[in-house]
Amino acid sequence: EDQVTQSPEALRLQEGESSSLNCSYTVSGLRGLFWYRQDPGKGPEFLFTLYSAGEEKEKERLKATLTKKESFLHITAPKPEDSATYLCAVQAYGGATNKLIFGTGTLLAVQP
Amino acid sequence: ETGVTQTPRHLVMGMTNKKSLKCEQHLGHNAMYWYKQSAKKPLELMFVYSLEERVENNSVPSRFSPECPNSSHLFLHLHTLQPEDSALYLCASSQDLGTRKSYEQYFGPGTRLTVT
């Protein structure tokens, strides 16, 4: 069964303290791995898509990497406005639909 | 309007009521989705439409009834809901369901539903 596990569930950082969020996945064949950011009371906001092991993408203080078993979202020198829940999702080959399987997310709090 | 919009943003309904959620996308996409988000649970896919045709119904109870009149609009009709149906209902859209490429989905702000 396709599955996504995110860790930690919650992370508290001081402003400027870099860290990484983990997304482990089990999927029959990976079509794509997605990272989203979700603020309270809002819908998820798309951040990155990764397609194959070794791929990396960056946006401001965020960098996403992908291996055959997991993805990391690295946050460099975070600011309080980076506080949010970060969601990871995978899409597998074999299905007829663009089905995304989500993890439960990591709640990030960055304190000034 | 830009992106994906949803109305209403908040809805309180009794178990015997009938209501509808509306979603509109302004991105030129041709696939649309309904998701349910409950506390401490992953987003759950409910329905998928591609080119206005339903392509997946993820074992959702019949008290939820989707409608997709065109590629820009999606509705979720609700009737005789249960308190456990209280959740954030999210609409999303994406490009066509390609067999090779994986397209990201863009989400609306959601409707916070409370069933009393």
gemmi code that builds the backbone of each chain (N, CA, C; Angstrom):
import gemmi

chains = {
    "A": [
        ("GLU", (0.846, -1.193, 0.000), (0.000, 0.000, 0.000), (0.882, 1.245, 0.000)),
        ("ASP", (0.536, 2.204, -0.843), (1.289, 3.461, -0.904), (1.094, 4.261, 0.374)),
        ("GLN", (2.197, 4.823, 0.875), (2.132, 5.469, 2.188), (3.154, 6.585, 2.283)),
        ("VAL", (2.806, 7.627, 3.041), (3.707, 8.764, 3.276), (3.760, 9.029, 4.775)),
        ("THR", (4.973, 9.138, 5.319), (5.160, 9.436, 6.736), (6.054, 10.647, 6.884)),
        ("GLN", (5.581, 11.636, 7.627), (6.370, 12.846, 7.829), (6.853, 12.948, 9.274)),
        ("SER", (8.068, 13.448, 9.423), (8.608, 13.657, 10.760), (9.504, 14.893, 10.778)),
        ("PRO", (9.599, 15.575, 11.939), (8.781, 15.319, 13.125), (7.361, 15.833, 12.922)),
        ("GLU", (6.470, 15.517, 13.872), (5.103, 16.055, 13.798), (5.111, 17.560, 14.006)),
        ("ALA", (5.971, 18.019, 14.904), (6.065, 19.441, 15.193), (7.516, 19.799, 15.426)),
        ("LEU", (7.888, 21.018, 15.058), (9.270, 21.478, 15.191), (9.260, 22.947, 15.558)),
        ("ARG", (9.995, 23.256, 16.605), (10.101, 24.654, 17.021), (11.549, 25.100, 16.833)),
        ("LEU", (11.749, 26.171, 16.106), (13.087, 26.692, 15.820), (13.196, 28.147, 16.244)),
        ("GLN", (14.397, 28.547, 16.556), (14.673, 29.963, 16.738), (14.957, 30.570, 15.365)),
        ("GLU", (14.632, 31.823, 15.213), (14.925, 32.506, 13.962), (16.399, 32.348, 13.627)),
        ("GLY", (16.679, 31.921, 12.387), (18.057, 31.721, 11.955), (18.605, 30.330, 12.181)),
        ("GLU", (17.856, 29.490, 12.885), (18.309, 28.131, 13.200), (17.863, 27.177, 12.093)),
        ("SER", (18.764, 26.740, 11.264), (18.445, 25.881, 10.130), (18.088, 24.471, 10.577)),
        ("SER", (17.245, 23.800, 9.791), (16.845, 22.432, 10.119), (16.248, 21.767, 8.880)),
        ("SER", (15.836, 20.514, 9.033), (15.259, 19.757, 7.925), (14.011, 19.016, 8.367)),
        ("LEU", (13.052, 18.924, 7.448), (11.848, 18.125, 7.645), (11.968, 16.889, 6.764)),
        ("ASN", (11.450, 15.773, 7.268), (11.587, 14.513, 6.552), (10.253, 13.998, 6.036)),
        ("CYS", (10.279, 13.414, 4.849), (9.106, 12.765, 4.259), (9.564, 11.406, 3.736)),
        ("SER", (9.154, 10.348, 4.404), (9.466, 8.990, 3.951), (8.271, 8.437, 3.199)),
        ("TYR", (8.543, 7.746, 2.113), (7.418, 7.259, 1.326), (7.627, 5.818, 0.878)),
        ("THR", (6.520, 5.141, 0.720), (6.492, 3.796, 0.146), (5.481, 3.845, -0.978)),
        ("VAL", (5.959, 3.613, -2.187), (5.065, 3.712, -3.334), (5.531, 2.718, -4.385)),
        ("SER", (4.593, 2.177, -5.134), (4.905, 1.148, -6.123), (5.800, 1.705, -7.231)),
        ("GLY", (5.547, 2.898, -7.671), (6.378, 3.544, -8.673), (6.119, 5.037, -8.575)),
        ("LEU", (7.151, 5.826, -8.306), (6.939, 7.246, -8.023), (6.823, 8.044, -9.313)),
        ("ARG", (5.681, 8.722, -9.482), (5.536, 9.668, -10.600), (5.994, 11.056, -10.198)),
        ("GLY", (5.737, 11.396, -8.938), (6.128, 12.724, -8.486), (5.954, 12.843, -6.981)),
        ("LEU", (6.780, 13.694, -6.366), (6.651, 14.000, -4.944), (6.468, 15.500, -4.815)),
        ("PHE", (5.515, 15.899, -4.008), (5.118, 17.301, -3.912), (5.278, 17.800, -2.484)),
        ("TRP", (5.706, 19.044, -2.360), (5.718, 19.734, -1.075), (4.750, 20.904, -1.140)),
        ("TYR", (3.973, 21.037, -0.052), (3.034, 22.133, 0.085), (3.251, 22.803, 1.435)),
        ("ARG", (2.862, 24.044, 1.495), (2.826, 24.799, 2.746), (1.370, 25.142, 3.025)),
        ("GLN", (0.946, 24.959, 4.295), (-0.429, 25.309, 4.640), (-0.432, 26.196, 5.881)),
        ("ASP", (-1.018, 27.376, 5.749), (-1.214, 28.291, 6.872), (-2.571, 28.015, 7.499)),
        ("PRO", (-2.726, 28.345, 8.777), (-3.998, 28.066, 9.459), (-5.189, 28.686, 8.739)),
        ("GLY", (-6.238, 27.880, 8.548), (-7.450, 28.386, 7.919), (-7.357, 28.576, 6.420)),
        ("LYS", (-6.290, 28.096, 5.807), (-6.107, 28.266, 4.358), (-5.846, 26.916, 3.688)),
        ("GLY", (-5.959, 26.915, 2.370), (-5.650, 25.717, 1.626), (-4.152, 25.569, 1.418)),
        ("PRO", (-3.692, 24.359, 1.117), (-2.266, 24.147, 0.869), (-1.773, 24.978, -0.320)),
        ("GLU", (-0.554, 25.497, -0.185), (0.082, 26.292, -1.231), (1.225, 25.474, -1.821)),
        ("PHE", (1.214, 25.293, -3.124), (2.226, 24.477, -3.788), (3.616, 25.101, -3.668)),
        ("LEU", (4.598, 24.239, -3.337), (5.984, 24.689, -3.245), (6.858, 24.060, -4.338)),
        ("PHE", (6.963, 22.718, -4.325), (7.886, 22.028, -5.222), (7.300, 20.727, -5.738)),
        ("THR", (7.789, 20.300, -6.921), (7.603, 18.942, -7.412), (8.976, 18.350, -7.686)),
        ("LEU", (9.182, 17.109, -7.236), (10.407, 16.375, -7.514), (10.024, 15.081, -8.209)),
        ("TYR", (10.798, 14.695, -9.227), (10.408, 13.548, -10.038), (11.327, 12.342, -9.897)),
        ("SER", (12.621, 12.586, -9.618), (13.530, 11.445, -9.603), (14.609, 11.647, -8.550)),
        ("ALA", (15.142, 10.518, -8.065), (16.170, 10.546, -7.029), (17.346, 11.403, -7.478)),
        ("GLY", (17.835, 12.221, -6.552), (18.953, 13.105, -6.846), (18.525, 14.508, -7.241)),
        ("GLU", (17.251, 14.670, -7.514), (16.761, 15.982, -7.924), (16.671, 16.911, -6.715)),
        ("GLU", (16.945, 18.192, -6.940), (16.858, 19.212, -5.907), (16.166, 20.437, -6.486)),
        ("LYS", (15.403, 21.131, -5.626), (14.781, 22.393, -6.038), (14.863, 23.366, -4.883)),
        ("GLU", (15.005, 24.657, -5.220), (15.154, 25.683, -4.196), (14.195, 26.840, -4.442)),
        ("LYS", (13.785, 27.430, -3.324), (12.959, 28.633, -3.393), (13.198, 29.411, -2.117)),
        ("GLU", (13.849, 30.538, -2.262), (14.196, 31.390, -1.118), (14.947, 30.563, -0.062)),
        ("ARG", (14.403, 30.419, 1.133), (15.110, 29.726, 2.212), (14.848, 28.222, 2.207)),
        ("LEU", (14.069, 27.734, 1.265), (13.676, 26.329, 1.216), (14.408, 25.586, 0.103)),
        ("LYS", (14.807, 24.353, 0.436), (15.424, 23.487, -0.558), (14.883, 22.089, -0.359)),
        ("ALA", (14.358, 21.493, -1.425), (13.807, 20.141, -1.357), (14.717, 19.188, -2.103)),
        ("THR", (14.946, 18.015, -1.498), (15.771, 16.979, -2.110), (15.009, 15.670, -2.108)),
        ("LEU", (15.442, 14.745, -2.982), (14.724, 13.485, -3.135), (15.694, 12.323, -3.275)),
        ("THR", (15.421, 11.240, -2.508), (16.112, 9.968, -2.701), (15.057, 8.937, -3.067)),
        ("LYS", (15.469, 7.676, -3.171), (14.515, 6.636, -3.555), (13.541, 6.279, -2.441)),
        ("LYS", (13.837, 6.742, -1.221), (12.986, 6.372, -0.089), (12.391, 7.569, 0.640)),
        ("GLU", (13.013, 8.743, 0.463), (12.556, 9.880, 1.251), (12.897, 11.205, 0.581)),
        ("SER", (12.259, 12.234, 1.105), (12.546, 13.597, 0.663), (12.787, 14.441, 1.902)),
        ("PHE", (13.642, 15.434, 1.735), (13.901, 16.374, 2.812), (13.550, 17.786, 2.343)),
        ("LEU", (12.993, 18.542, 3.277), (12.782, 19.962, 3.044), (13.708, 20.701, 4.013)),
        ("HIS", (14.765, 21.283, 3.450), (15.747, 21.985, 4.262), (15.345, 23.448, 4.361)),
        ("ILE", (15.373, 23.956, 5.583), (15.025, 25.368, 5.803), (16.268, 26.063, 6.359)),
        ("THR", (16.782, 26.991, 5.592), (18.010, 27.689, 5.952), (17.679, 29.060, 6.537)),
        ("ALA", (18.218, 29.313, 7.728), (18.018, 30.606, 8.413), (16.543, 31.023, 8.391)),
        ("PRO", (15.666, 30.207, 8.971), (14.232, 30.506, 8.884), (13.852, 31.801, 9.592)),
        ("LYS", (12.734, 32.358, 9.126), (12.164, 33.562, 9.711), (10.781, 33.221, 10.279)),
        ("PRO", (10.249, 34.050, 11.157), (8.920, 33.754, 11.722), (7.848, 33.532, 10.656)),
        ("GLU", (7.951, 34.213, 9.522), (6.943, 34.034, 8.468), (7.022, 32.678, 7.779)),
        ("ASP", (8.019, 31.885, 8.088), (8.096, 30.511, 7.577), (7.263, 29.551, 8.426)),
        ("SER", (6.720, 30.043, 9.526), (5.888, 29.202, 10.391), (4.642, 28.774, 9.632)),
        ("ALA", (4.387, 27.461, 9.594), (3.263, 26.891, 8.847), (3.319, 25.376, 9.022)),
        ("THR", (2.326, 24.696, 8.464), (2.395, 23.235, 8.355), (2.892, 22.900, 6.961)),
        ("TYR", (3.877, 22.034, 6.897), (4.446, 21.621, 5.610), (3.987, 20.201, 5.307)),
        ("LEU", (3.364, 20.056, 4.158), (2.780, 18.780, 3.737), (3.579, 18.182, 2.597)),
        ("CYS", (3.730, 16.880, 2.647), (4.381, 16.114, 1.588), (3.333, 15.190, 0.973)),
        ("ALA", (3.396, 14.997, -0.330), (2.453, 14.105, -1.012), (3.166, 13.406, -2.149)),
        ("VAL", (2.729, 12.186, -2.463), (3.306, 11.446, -3.580), (2.201, 11.033, -4.533)),
        ("GLN", (2.604, 10.867, -5.776), (1.723, 10.309, -6.787), (2.416, 9.106, -7.383)),
        ("ALA", (1.653, 7.999, -7.501), (2.236, 6.750, -7.966), (1.801, 6.437, -9.384)),
        ("TYR", (2.604, 5.687, -10.082), (2.205, 5.150, -11.377), (1.173, 4.041, -11.158)),
        ("GLY", (0.416, 3.803, -12.209), (-0.497, 2.674, -12.154), (-1.940, 3.070, -11.971)),
        ("GLY", (-2.167, 4.215, -11.384), (-3.544, 4.656, -11.203), (-4.026, 5.432, -12.412)),
        ("ALA", (-5.313, 5.488, -12.566), (-5.895, 6.213, -13.696), (-6.105, 7.682, -13.386)),
        ("THR", (-5.862, 8.073, -12.197), (-6.140, 9.441, -11.799), (-4.901, 10.084, -11.208)),
        ("ASN", (-4.970, 11.394, -11.087), (-3.868, 12.178, -10.550), (-3.929, 12.155, -9.030)),
        ("LYS", (-4.031, 10.971, -8.438), (-4.268, 10.848, -7.012), (-3.018, 11.173, -6.213)),
        ("LEU", (-3.146, 12.078, -5.257), (-2.054, 12.407, -4.350), (-2.303, 11.735, -3.010)),
        ("ILE", (-1.246, 11.131, -2.464), (-1.311, 10.538, -1.132), (-0.503, 11.444, -0.215)),
        ("PHE", (-1.175, 12.006, 0.785), (-0.564, 12.992, 1.664), (-0.086, 12.386, 2.965)),
        ("GLY", (0.947, 12.994, 3.547), (1.319, 12.742, 4.920), (0.517, 13.650, 5.833)),
        ("THR", (0.728, 13.513, 7.140), (-0.020, 14.312, 8.106), (0.612, 15.670, 8.359)),
        ("GLY", (1.802, 15.886, 7.819), (2.400, 17.204, 7.905), (3.333, 17.403, 9.086)),
        ("THR", (4.185, 18.433, 8.968), (5.040, 18.890, 10.062), (4.659, 20.329, 10.377)),
        ("LEU", (4.288, 20.571, 11.615), (3.937, 21.924, 12.059), (5.208, 22.636, 12.509)),
        ("LEU", (5.606, 23.643, 11.768), (6.839, 24.382, 12.046), (6.507, 25.713, 12.696)),
        ("ALA", (7.148, 25.984, 13.824), (7.011, 27.283, 14.496), (8.398, 27.904, 14.601)),
        ("VAL", (8.558, 29.093, 14.054), (9.837, 29.805, 14.106), (9.664, 31.018, 15.019)),
        ("GLN", (10.438, 31.012, 16.084), (10.300, 32.088, 17.070), (11.342, 33.173, 16.844)),
        ("PRO", (10.933, 34.440, 16.986), (11.884, 35.550, 16.768), (12.927, 35.623, 17.877)),
    ],
    "B": [
        ("GLU", (-10.906, 37.592, -10.152), (-10.531, 36.466, -9.291), (-9.396, 35.675, -9.930)),
        ("THR", (-8.505, 35.177, -9.102), (-7.416, 34.369, -9.601), (-7.361, 33.072, -8.811)),
        ("GLY", (-6.680, 32.057, -9.386), (-6.486, 30.818, -8.665), (-7.765, 30.021, -8.519)),
        ("VAL", (-7.928, 29.423, -7.362), (-9.079, 28.591, -7.059), (-9.865, 29.253, -5.923)),
        ("THR", (-11.149, 29.474, -6.146), (-11.986, 30.098, -5.125), (-13.043, 29.108, -4.648)),
        ("GLN", (-13.439, 29.266, -3.388), (-14.457, 28.391, -2.814), (-15.441, 29.229, -2.012)),
        ("THR", (-16.703, 28.870, -2.104), (-17.743, 29.504, -1.295), (-18.726, 28.451, -0.808)),
        ("PRO", (-19.293, 28.623, 0.395), (-18.905, 29.643, 1.361), (-17.594, 29.265, 2.050)),
        ("ARG", (-17.020, 30.160, 2.811), (-15.798, 29.832, 3.551), (-16.121, 29.090, 4.844)),
        ("HIS", (-17.293, 29.378, 5.404), (-17.728, 28.703, 6.618), (-19.184, 28.308, 6.443)),
        ("LEU", (-19.537, 27.132, 6.985), (-20.901, 26.650, 6.874), (-21.232, 25.827, 8.109)),
        ("VAL", (-22.367, 26.180, 8.735), (-22.884, 25.396, 9.848), (-24.229, 24.847, 9.395)),
        ("MET", (-24.408, 23.551, 9.496), (-25.666, 22.963, 9.066), (-26.109, 21.856, 10.005)),
        ("GLY", (-27.417, 21.703, 10.085), (-27.965, 20.613, 10.868), (-27.950, 19.329, 10.071)),
        ("MET", (-28.178, 18.245, 10.742), (-28.078, 16.932, 10.093), (-29.167, 16.708, 9.057)),
        ("THR", (-30.250, 17.468, 9.127), (-31.324, 17.264, 8.154), (-31.280, 18.264, 7.003)),
        ("ASN", (-30.336, 19.185, 7.044), (-30.257, 20.217, 6.001), (-29.680, 19.685, 4.698)),
        ("LYS", (-29.911, 20.458, 3.630), (-29.238, 20.250, 2.354), (-28.514, 21.540, 1.991)),
        ("LYS", (-27.256, 21.415, 1.663), (-26.459, 22.577, 1.274), (-25.512, 22.170, 0.153)),
        ("SER", (-24.910, 23.182, -0.474), (-23.934, 22.909, -1.531), (-22.693, 23.759, -1.339)),
        ("LEU", (-21.537, 23.168, -1.623), (-20.277, 23.894, -1.663), (-19.931, 24.144, -3.121)),
        ("LYS", (-19.355, 25.331, -3.364), (-19.010, 25.705, -4.734), (-17.522, 25.951, -4.864)),
        ("CYS", (-16.976, 25.550, -5.988), (-15.564, 25.773, -6.289), (-15.457, 26.276, -7.727)),
        ("GLU", (-14.582, 27.246, -7.935), (-14.326, 27.761, -9.280), (-12.825, 27.934, -9.472)),
        ("GLN", (-12.318, 27.477, -10.611), (-10.890, 27.652, -10.881), (-10.701, 28.557, -12.096)),
        ("HIS", (-9.696, 29.437, -11.982), (-9.429, 30.450, -13.008), (-8.054, 30.211, -13.620)),
        ("LEU", (-7.620, 28.936, -13.654), (-6.267, 28.591, -14.076), (-6.227, 27.887, -15.434)),
        ("GLY", (-7.383, 27.680, -16.038), (-7.416, 26.987, -17.324), (-7.165, 25.494, -17.219)),
        ("HIS", (-7.321, 24.936, -16.030), (-7.114, 23.499, -15.833), (-8.324, 22.712, -16.296)),
        ("ASN", (-8.148, 21.401, -16.447), (-9.295, 20.593, -16.843), (-9.493, 19.372, -15.952)),
        ("ALA", (-8.888, 19.368, -14.785), (-9.153, 18.348, -13.776), (-9.425, 19.045, -12.452)),
        ("MET", (-10.423, 18.566, -11.718), (-10.789, 19.176, -10.445), (-11.031, 18.095, -9.401)),
        ("TYR", (-10.817, 18.461, -8.133), (-10.805, 17.477, -7.047), (-11.531, 18.036, -5.827)),
        ("TRP", (-12.129, 17.134, -5.054), (-12.591, 17.449, -3.704), (-11.781, 16.625, -2.713)),
        ("TYR", (-11.300, 17.315, -1.656), (-10.585, 16.666, -0.562), (-11.280, 16.998, 0.753)),
        ("LYS", (-11.124, 16.096, 1.717), (-11.566, 16.345, 3.086), (-10.336, 16.388, 3.975)),
        ("GLN", (-10.262, 17.423, 4.837), (-9.149, 17.531, 5.769), (-9.691, 17.592, 7.189)),
        ("SER", (-9.398, 16.544, 7.956), (-9.787, 16.476, 9.365), (-8.542, 16.618, 10.218)),
        ("ALA", (-8.758, 17.053, 11.457), (-7.628, 17.272, 12.373), (-6.830, 15.983, 12.549)),
        ("LYS", (-5.515, 16.133, 12.494), (-4.580, 15.031, 12.751), (-4.636, 13.916, 11.711)),
        ("LYS", (-5.325, 14.147, 10.595), (-5.408, 13.136, 9.537), (-4.871, 13.707, 8.242)),
        ("PRO", (-4.353, 12.843, 7.370), (-3.916, 13.339, 6.060), (-5.112, 13.784, 5.226)),
        ("LEU", (-4.857, 14.640, 4.251), (-5.907, 14.996, 3.309), (-6.425, 13.718, 2.646)),
        ("GLU", (-7.761, 13.636, 2.555), (-8.383, 12.457, 1.945), (-9.031, 12.875, 0.630)),
        ("LEU", (-8.635, 12.219, -0.449), (-9.260, 12.480, -1.731), (-10.672, 11.912, -1.736)),
        ("MET", (-11.648, 12.738, -2.164), (-13.036, 12.288, -2.231), (-13.451, 11.993, -3.675)),
        ("PHE", (-13.284, 12.979, -4.530), (-13.725, 12.845, -5.923), (-12.718, 13.496, -6.855)),
        ("VAL", (-12.644, 12.931, -8.075), (-11.812, 13.492, -9.129), (-12.656, 13.602, -10.385)),
        ("TYR", (-12.572, 14.764, -11.049), (-13.208, 14.968, -12.347), (-12.146, 15.376, -13.345)),
        ("SER", (-12.211, 14.758, -14.529), (-11.355, 15.165, -15.632), (-12.232, 15.436, -16.831)),
        ("LEU", (-12.109, 16.631, -17.387), (-12.942, 17.019, -18.534), (-14.418, 16.793, -18.218)),
        ("GLU", (-14.802, 17.192, -17.020), (-16.177, 17.135, -16.512), (-16.702, 15.722, -16.294)),
        ("GLU", (-15.872, 14.726, -16.417), (-16.314, 13.358, -16.185), (-15.669, 12.829, -14.912)),
        ("ARG", (-16.492, 12.219, -14.058), (-15.953, 11.701, -12.818), (-15.087, 10.481, -13.111)),
        ("VAL", (-13.849, 10.519, -12.659), (-12.949, 9.398, -12.912), (-12.606, 8.634, -11.649)),
        ("GLU", (-12.913, 9.181, -10.505), (-12.673, 8.449, -9.267), (-13.646, 8.903, -8.194)),
        ("ASN", (-14.190, 7.923, -7.500), (-15.010, 8.166, -6.325), (-14.392, 7.317, -5.231)),
        ("ASN", (-13.758, 7.965, -4.289), (-12.936, 7.254, -3.313), (-13.766, 6.670, -2.177)),
        ("SER", (-14.788, 5.868, -2.522), (-15.627, 5.204, -1.510), (-16.246, 6.214, -0.551)),
        ("VAL", (-16.775, 7.274, -1.105), (-17.373, 8.326, -0.298), (-18.854, 8.022, -0.096)),
        ("PRO", (-19.386, 8.253, 1.126), (-20.816, 8.000, 1.365), (-21.703, 8.797, 0.422)),
        ("SER", (-22.860, 8.261, 0.119), (-23.757, 8.875, -0.861), (-24.353, 10.185, -0.375)),
        ("ARG", (-24.201, 10.513, 0.898), (-24.688, 11.816, 1.383), (-23.842, 12.969, 0.826)),
        ("PHE", (-22.725, 12.637, 0.188), (-21.921, 13.617, -0.547), (-22.122, 13.350, -2.040)),
        ("SER", (-22.549, 14.372, -2.767), (-22.838, 14.195, -4.186), (-22.150, 15.290, -4.994)),
        ("PRO", (-21.165, 14.945, -5.818), (-20.465, 15.973, -6.582), (-21.151, 16.275, -7.904)),
        ("GLU", (-20.841, 17.455, -8.425), (-21.340, 17.850, -9.742), (-20.298, 18.719, -10.407)),
        ("CYS", (-20.016, 18.454, -11.669), (-19.026, 19.239, -12.407), (-19.633, 19.647, -13.745)),
        ("PRO", (-20.308, 20.795, -13.806), (-20.999, 21.204, -15.035), (-20.057, 21.617, -16.160)),
        ("ASN", (-18.862, 22.077, -15.827), (-17.856, 22.428, -16.834), (-16.484, 22.396, -16.173)),
        ("SER", (-15.447, 22.603, -16.937), (-14.095, 22.410, -16.395), (-13.683, 23.481, -15.397)),
        ("SER", (-14.482, 24.537, -15.246), (-14.120, 25.604, -14.317), (-14.888, 25.551, -13.001)),
        ("HIS", (-15.945, 24.769, -12.954), (-16.811, 24.767, -11.775), (-17.007, 23.364, -11.224)),
        ("LEU", (-17.042, 23.310, -9.905), (-17.248, 22.034, -9.217), (-18.107, 22.305, -7.996)),
        ("PHE", (-19.076, 21.421, -7.769), (-19.951, 21.549, -6.615), (-19.880, 20.270, -5.783)),
        ("LEU", (-20.172, 20.443, -4.491), (-20.341, 19.287, -3.617), (-21.655, 19.481, -2.878)),
        ("HIS", (-22.634, 18.642, -3.230), (-23.956, 18.730, -2.620), (-23.983, 17.850, -1.371)),
        ("LEU", (-24.513, 18.422, -0.298), (-24.492, 17.763, 1.003), (-25.916, 17.543, 1.502)),
        ("HIS", (-26.203, 16.366, 2.029), (-27.522, 16.123, 2.627), (-27.436, 15.049, 3.690)),
        ("THR", (-28.217, 15.252, 4.739), (-28.270, 14.349, 5.901), (-26.882, 13.957, 6.381)),
        ("LEU", (-26.073, 14.983, 6.642), (-24.710, 14.723, 7.108), (-24.692, 14.315, 8.570)),
        ("GLN", (-23.553, 13.780, 8.989), (-23.329, 13.361, 10.360), (-22.316, 14.299, 11.018)),
        ("PRO", (-22.321, 14.393, 12.344), (-21.343, 15.271, 13.010), (-19.899, 14.941, 12.632)),
        ("GLU", (-19.595, 13.678, 12.354), (-18.210, 13.303, 11.992), (-17.817, 13.804, 10.606)),
        ("ASP", (-18.764, 14.362, 9.884), (-18.450, 14.967, 8.580), (-17.910, 16.384, 8.727)),
        ("SER", (-17.928, 16.907, 9.934), (-17.358, 18.230, 10.177), (-15.866, 18.200, 9.845)),
        ("ALA", (-15.449, 19.130, 8.984), (-14.057, 19.132, 8.524), (-13.843, 20.338, 7.614)),
        ("LEU", (-12.626, 20.464, 7.121), (-12.315, 21.462, 6.089), (-12.396, 20.760, 4.741)),
        ("TYR", (-13.230, 21.266, 3.852), (-13.381, 20.673, 2.531), (-12.644, 21.549, 1.524)),
        ("LEU", (-11.695, 20.919, 0.869), (-10.808, 21.627, -0.048), (-11.068, 21.207, -1.487)),
        ("CYS", (-11.075, 22.191, -2.361), (-11.163, 21.958, -3.795), (-9.785, 22.213, -4.395)),
        ("ALA", (-9.441, 21.464, -5.422), (-8.161, 21.663, -6.105), (-8.361, 21.477, -7.600)),
        ("SER", (-7.413, 21.997, -8.376), (-7.442, 21.787, -9.816), (-6.037, 21.531, -10.325)),
        ("SER", (-5.957, 20.905, -11.501), (-4.654, 20.659, -12.112), (-4.832, 20.538, -13.617)),
        ("GLN", (-3.698, 20.416, -14.295), (-3.754, 20.125, -15.725), (-4.334, 18.732, -15.932)),
        ("ASP", (-4.495, 18.369, -17.181), (-5.078, 17.077, -17.546), (-4.344, 15.912, -16.907)),
        ("LEU", (-5.030, 14.832, -16.699), (-4.452, 13.663, -16.060), (-3.547, 12.950, -17.052)),
        ("GLY", (-2.308, 13.414, -17.145), (-1.362, 12.821, -18.076), (-0.913, 11.445, -17.623)),
        ("THR", (-0.580, 10.627, -18.547), (-0.135, 9.283, -18.183), (1.358, 9.259, -17.865)),
        ("ARG", (2.076, 10.287, -18.264), (3.511, 10.292, -18.016), (3.905, 11.376, -17.010)),
        ("LYS", (3.400, 12.566, -17.234), (3.837, 13.671, -16.375), (2.899, 13.812, -15.179)),
        ("SER", (3.488, 14.191, -14.066), (2.717, 14.404, -12.850), (2.529, 15.895, -12.644)),
        ("TYR", (1.299, 16.342, -12.596), (1.016, 17.769, -12.475), (0.635, 18.126, -11.048)),
        ("GLU", (1.161, 19.275, -10.601), (0.822, 19.730, -9.262), (-0.626, 20.196, -9.228)),
        ("GLN", (-1.222, 20.090, -8.069), (-2.588, 20.545, -7.852), (-2.564, 21.850, -7.078)),
        ("TYR", (-3.463, 22.741, -7.444), (-3.590, 24.035, -6.783), (-4.897, 24.045, -6.010)),
        ("PHE", (-4.792, 24.443, -4.742), (-5.912, 24.342, -3.829), (-6.597, 25.681, -3.605)),
        ("GLY", (-7.896, 25.585, -3.320), (-8.636, 26.742, -2.853), (-8.466, 26.900, -1.353)),
        ("PRO", (-9.100, 27.934, -0.770), (-8.950, 28.196, 0.665), (-9.758, 27.256, 1.547)),
        ("GLY", (-10.706, 26.531, 0.963), (-11.477, 25.566, 1.737), (-12.771, 26.135, 2.297)),
        ("THR", (-13.679, 25.228, 2.621), (-14.909, 25.548, 3.346), (-14.857, 24.798, 4.669)),
        ("ARG", (-14.935, 25.573, 5.757), (-14.964, 24.947, 7.089), (-16.403, 24.570, 7.389)),
        ("LEU", (-16.681, 23.266, 7.422), (-18.035, 22.765, 7.620), (-18.201, 22.241, 9.043)),
        ("THR", (-19.263, 22.674, 9.694), (-19.618, 22.169, 11.017), (-21.028, 21.608, 10.950)),
        ("VAL", (-21.167, 20.348, 11.323), (-22.467, 19.681, 11.313), (-22.940, 19.539, 12.757)),
        ("THR", (-24.114, 20.120, 13.041), (-24.605, 20.106, 14.430), (-25.771, 19.136, 14.586)),
    ],
}
model = gemmi.Model(1)
for chain_id, residues in chains.items():
    chain = gemmi.Chain(chain_id)
    for i, (resn, *xyz) in enumerate(residues, 1):
        res = gemmi.Residue()
        res.name, res.seqid = resn, gemmi.SeqId(i, " ")
        for name, pos in zip(("N", "CA", "C"), xyz):
            atom = gemmi.Atom()
            atom.name, atom.element = name, gemmi.Element(name[0])
            atom.pos, atom.b_iso = gemmi.Position(*pos), 0.0
            res.add_atom(atom)
        chain.add_residue(res)
    model.add_chain(chain)
structure = gemmi.Structure()
structure.add_model(model)
structure.setup_entities()
